[in-house]
Amino acid sequence: MRGPGGGRNPVPRRDPRSSPDQGVPQPGRPPRGRAGPPSVQDNKDYERITARGVLAVIALGAAAVIALWWYTTPDISGFGGWLTGAGEILGLLAGYGVVVLVALMARLPPLERGIGTDQLARWHAMGGRYVVCLVVAHGLLILWGYALEAHTTVVSETATLLTQYPDVLMATVAGFLLLGVGIISMRAVRRRVRYETWYYLHLYTYLAIALAFSHQFAVGQSFINNLAARFWWSAMYLTVAVLVLWYRVMVPLRAFTRHEYTVIGVKSEGPGVISVYIGGKHLDELAAEPGQFFRWRFLTRSLWWSSHPYSLSAAPGTDVLRITAKDIGDHSQALSRLRPGTRVIAEGPYGAFTAGRSGRGVLLLAGGVGITPLRAMFSTLPGPVTLIYRASSEQDIVFREELDAIAAARGATVYYLVGSRAEIGGDPLSPKMLRSLVPGLEQQEAYVCGPPGMISAAVEALRAAGVPRRQIHFESFEF
Ligand SMILES: Cc1cc2nc3c(=O)[nH]c(=O)nc-3n(C[C@H](O)[C@H](O)[C@H](O)COP(=O)(O)OP(=O)(O)OC[C@H]3O[C@@H](n4cnc5c(N)ncnc54)[C@H](O)[C@@H]3O)c2cc1C
């Protein structure tokens, strides 16, 4: 263990055009493109308000869907009628739910900035489970209800529905596609498939939505004789489709031509860790903040087809951005082979893991390559900052010189907690250890980034050490 970390290394001179800050501290410097940073509290209030607002809008939408069913459904009679009615409500909610799920992933800036990509992804995953259940229940209840009403068996009613009802066959295929996507997204299954396999299979959701759309109007009780309902329902689907196209396709392409992102260099930071410097024009317009990430698509023969998220590992400059990656798989390994001049499509900035001016001190807690966004924040956060960097070996520590230089210049403290528990002499993230390293810990804003296990342990330890939940912020490198 070592600390405080500042004071030994000379501070390199800084050319303002050659940003990002490469080890040069700029304490209190506001992020570019803004009049000044919001306070941490402002950020968190904004996140809370945005999250509550979005959930309220989703709930209102669901209430409107139930109202639509209520006003467009004639009197229900018999058990079969109730089953059919229940199946219709669930179908309507599923039709609405898929639109919400897609909207959450449409990369809408207010949601990305106000709620954060990882939170949106969690909502999307949870909502996805509900929607798949709604779809399955919708199909089963409708089948059963129709069969009872027609005084026939479920098997024969299935055949009738698939062959004689318009668009129901397509909708059934869509239902199975959604079920398949739901199954491969289950944690136990997802762990066994490659990320790319899961991702591309997941895109079949769009096909499922397209296939299922028409049966809603062709056989849906709420739409058949209701032009206004058909209009508003279509408008909802169309709006979200346009938003997806705009934010997931057009905006990145526009940014590609406007900013002309190009790799300008690759630097080894240690065993298996490299930094990629990406040059570009008008980068101040991005208003990117330390702590945020982009999705990077490097236009080489082997990498162009996939985009991967990497955080900025230095405060964004006016003409250079830096990311730092640990080679854990195909993509991260291939980054070391990037050549200067490679064009890049960058989507972002994304993420709500950002901070600003705060009356409180700040604790940055990094595990492994989770240092990247914290490194960017370390040089720009105003006020007293302590950085605790957990690594399994000395070689795994990246940016040591930069961190020491920043610490020295801003009078901050860096602790390197290196090695196994036995070597360190106890649990490095125990509440007791954290309290001993950071005086007044419970008053601090804590930012945690690292592997999922380390994040949960750190959050638990911080809570046990008396840090209120609202003062703990974390970024997971897994969606
Ligand atoms: C918000 C965020 C910021 C990140 N910042 C950094 C960083 O600064 N430095 C760093 O080294 N790593 C970072 N990562 C992790 C990095 O994205 C993955 O390590 C990388 O994509 C792995 O790809 P691979 O092909 O090398 O490995 P693989 O073996 O294919 O993937 C390993 C794991 O990485 C994740 N992953 C893979 N591809 C993607 C993808 N396209 N989108 C999302 N997750 C994916 C999956 O959880 C997968 O299980 C970040 C991840 C997120 C979500």
The ligand as an SDF file (V2000), in Angstrom:
LIG
                    3D

 53 58  0  0  0  0  0  0  0  0999 V2000
  -19.9000    1.9760  -19.9170 C   0  0  0  0  0  0  0  0  0  0  0  0
  -18.6950    1.0840  -20.1670 C   0  0  0  0  0  0  0  0  0  0  0  0
  -17.4300    1.6440  -20.1580 C   0  0  0  0  0  0  0  0  0  0  0  0
  -16.3130    0.8260  -20.3580 C   0  0  0  0  0  0  0  0  0  0  0  0
  -15.0740    1.3880  -20.3110 N   0  0  0  0  0  0  0  0  0  0  0  0
  -13.9860    0.5880  -20.4610 C   0  0  0  0  0  0  0  0  0  0  0  0
  -12.6650    1.1390  -20.3840 C   0  0  0  0  0  0  0  0  0  0  0  0
  -12.4770    2.3490  -20.1960 O   0  0  0  0  0  0  0  0  0  0  0  0
  -11.6100    0.2960  -20.5200 N   0  0  0  0  0  0  0  0  0  0  0  0
  -11.7770   -1.0600  -20.7210 C   0  0  0  0  0  0  0  0  0  0  0  0
  -10.7750   -1.7870  -20.8390 O   0  0  0  0  0  0  0  0  0  0  0  0
  -13.0200   -1.5950  -20.8070 N   0  0  0  0  0  0  0  0  0  0  0  0
  -14.1150   -0.8080  -20.6840 C   0  0  0  0  0  0  0  0  0  0  0  0
  -15.3570   -1.3560  -20.7790 N   0  0  0  0  0  0  0  0  0  0  0  0
  -15.4780   -2.7850  -21.0540 C   0  0  0  0  0  0  0  0  0  0  0  0
  -15.2620   -3.0290  -22.5370 C   0  0  0  0  0  0  0  0  0  0  0  0
  -16.3530   -2.4840  -23.2780 O   0  0  0  0  0  0  0  0  0  0  0  0
  -15.2080   -4.5210  -22.7910 C   0  0  0  0  0  0  0  0  0  0  0  0
  -14.1060   -5.0240  -22.0750 O   0  0  0  0  0  0  0  0  0  0  0  0
  -14.9770   -4.8070  -24.2350 C   0  0  0  0  0  0  0  0  0  0  0  0
  -16.0860   -4.3890  -24.9880 O   0  0  0  0  0  0  0  0  0  0  0  0
  -14.7450   -6.2950  -24.3790 C   0  0  0  0  0  0  0  0  0  0  0  0
  -14.8650   -6.6960  -25.7110 O   0  0  0  0  0  0  0  0  0  0  0  0
  -13.9340   -7.8820  -26.2500 P   0  0  0  0  0  0  0  0  0  0  0  0
  -14.3780   -8.2810  -27.6230 O   0  0  0  0  0  0  0  0  0  0  0  0
  -12.5000   -7.4960  -26.1000 O   0  0  0  0  0  0  0  0  0  0  0  0
  -14.1750   -9.0480  -25.1990 O   0  0  0  0  0  0  0  0  0  0  0  0
  -15.3260  -10.1070  -25.1440 P   0  0  0  0  0  0  0  0  0  0  0  0
  -14.6960  -11.3250  -24.5790 O   0  0  0  0  0  0  0  0  0  0  0  0
  -16.0730  -10.1930  -26.4250 O   0  0  0  0  0  0  0  0  0  0  0  0
  -16.3200   -9.4670  -24.0810 O   0  0  0  0  0  0  0  0  0  0  0  0
  -16.0750   -9.5170  -22.6950 C   0  0  0  0  0  0  0  0  0  0  0  0
  -17.2480   -8.8390  -21.9880 C   0  0  0  0  0  0  0  0  0  0  0  0
  -17.2770   -7.4480  -22.3520 O   0  0  0  0  0  0  0  0  0  0  0  0
  -18.6250   -7.0060  -22.5240 C   0  0  0  0  0  0  0  0  0  0  0  0
  -18.7900   -6.5580  -23.9130 N   0  0  0  0  0  0  0  0  0  0  0  0
  -18.2560   -7.1230  -25.0190 C   0  0  0  0  0  0  0  0  0  0  0  0
  -18.6010   -6.4460  -26.1120 N   0  0  0  0  0  0  0  0  0  0  0  0
  -19.3950   -5.4330  -25.6960 C   0  0  0  0  0  0  0  0  0  0  0  0
  -20.0840   -4.3950  -26.3620 C   0  0  0  0  0  0  0  0  0  0  0  0
  -20.0390   -4.2510  -27.6830 N   0  0  0  0  0  0  0  0  0  0  0  0
  -20.8440   -3.5460  -25.6150 N   0  0  0  0  0  0  0  0  0  0  0  0
  -20.9240   -3.6920  -24.2800 C   0  0  0  0  0  0  0  0  0  0  0  0
  -20.2710   -4.6440  -23.5890 N   0  0  0  0  0  0  0  0  0  0  0  0
  -19.5210   -5.5080  -24.2840 C   0  0  0  0  0  0  0  0  0  0  0  0
  -19.5230   -8.1770  -22.2060 C   0  0  0  0  0  0  0  0  0  0  0  0
  -19.8840   -8.0950  -20.8470 O   0  0  0  0  0  0  0  0  0  0  0  0
  -18.6210   -9.3570  -22.4180 C   0  0  0  0  0  0  0  0  0  0  0  0
  -19.0120  -10.4450  -21.6290 O   0  0  0  0  0  0  0  0  0  0  0  0
  -16.4750   -0.5590  -20.5980 C   0  0  0  0  0  0  0  0  0  0  0  0
  -17.7480   -1.1060  -20.6380 C   0  0  0  0  0  0  0  0  0  0  0  0
  -18.8500   -0.3030  -20.4230 C   0  0  0  0  0  0  0  0  0  0  0  0
  -20.2140   -0.9150  -20.4580 C   0  0  0  0  0  0  0  0  0  0  0  0
  1  2  1  0
  2  3  1  0
  2 52  2  0
  3  4  2  0
  4  5  1  0
  4 50  1  0
  5  6  2  0
  6  7  1  0
  6 13  1  0
  7  8  2  0
  7  9  1  0
  9 10  1  0
 10 11  2  0
 10 12  1  0
 12 13  2  0
 13 14  1  0
 14 15  1  0
 14 50  1  0
 15 16  1  0
 16 17  1  0
 16 18  1  0
 18 19  1  0
 18 20  1  0
 20 21  1  0
 20 22  1  0
 22 23  1  0
 23 24  1  0
 24 25  2  0
 24 26  1  0
 24 27  1  0
 27 28  1  0
 28 29  2  0
 28 30  1  0
 28 31  1  0
 31 32  1  0
 32 33  1  0
 33 34  1  0
 33 48  1  0
 34 35  1  0
 35 36  1  0
 35 46  1  0
 36 37  1  0
 36 45  1  0
 37 38  2  0
 38 39  1  0
 39 40  1  0
 39 45  2  0
 40 41  1  0
 40 42  2  0
 42 43  1  0
 43 44  2  0
 44 45  1  0
 46 47  1  0
 46 48  1  0
 48 49  1  0
 50 51  2  0
 51 52  1  0
 52 53  1  0
M  END
$$$$
